[in-house]
């Protein structure tokens, strides 16, 4: 019997020199991000200009966020389906609406 193989996590490199809004590199990267979210629900973002301390602080904050008691996480609600806190024993997700995202 064959072994199960785990899917590869998509990796998207944001440290490209010409990654500016409106450029072909920007549009290609946007398509890569959308594909990764639609097909996998996540991706690994690589950017060589992000200081290691910021990277570690961010992941520490996420660990704290997802480590909150369930009662606390369930207080994060939206009227939109699958927004706010969504979780079960297989996964956890916090979503925000696009109104809260800064687009450059």
N, C-alpha and C positions, 0 to 999 in steps of 0.2 A: 504494500500500500504506500502511495506517495505521501510526502510530507506537505503540510499546508504552508504556503508562502504568504507572508504578510505584505500588504501593499506598501509601495514606497511612499514616503511622505514627500509631497512636492516641495521643492526648494526654489524660492524666488529671490534673485539678487537685485537689491535696490541700490547698489553702490555704483551702477553704471554712470560714467561721466556725463553722458548726454540725456539723462533721464529728467527731462523738463516737460511740463504740460504742453500738449499739442504736438510733440515730436513723435516720429514713428516708434522710437524706443519706448516712450511713455505709453502710447496706445497698445503696443505689444505687451508691455508689462501689465497694463490694466486687464487685457484679455487673459493673461496668465493667472492673475489674481481671481478673476471671475470664474475661470475654469476650475481652479483649485478649490474654491468655495463650493461650487456647484457639484463637483464630482467627489470631493473628499471631505469638505466641511472645514478644512484647515490647511495651513501650509507653514513652512519654516521661512521666515523672512531673514535675509542676510543683508547686512549693511555694515561695511567696514568702518564707517565713521561713528558708529554708536559706541560710546565708551563702555568698557566692561562693567563699571560700577552702575551705570544706568541700566544696562541689560540685567544685571543681577538684582537690582532694586525692583525692576519691573516684575521679574519672575517671582520675587519674594512677595510682592504685593498681590499677584495673582494667587499665589499659594494661600495667603491670608484670606483673600476674597472667597475662594472656593472652600476654604476650611471653616467658614462661618457656620454657626448652627443652622440647620434646615429651616427653623422657624424664622430666622432673620433673613435668609435668602429668599424665602417665599413672600416677603414684604415688597420685593422689587417686582412690581407688576405693571403691565401695559394693557391697553384695550386691544391692541393688535395681537393676533395669534402668534405664538412662538417668540414673543418679545418679553423682556424682563428675565426673570429666572425660570428656566425650564430644566428639570432634572429628574432622574430616576436612578436606580442602582447600576445602570450601565454608563450613563454620561451626565454631565452638567453643562449648562450653557447660560451665559448672560448675553442678552442682545439689547441693542439700543436702536432707536429709529434714526433715519438719515438726517433728521432735523438736528441731531446732536453731534453730527460729524462735520468737521471742518474740511472743506474741499479746497484745494489750492490750484 
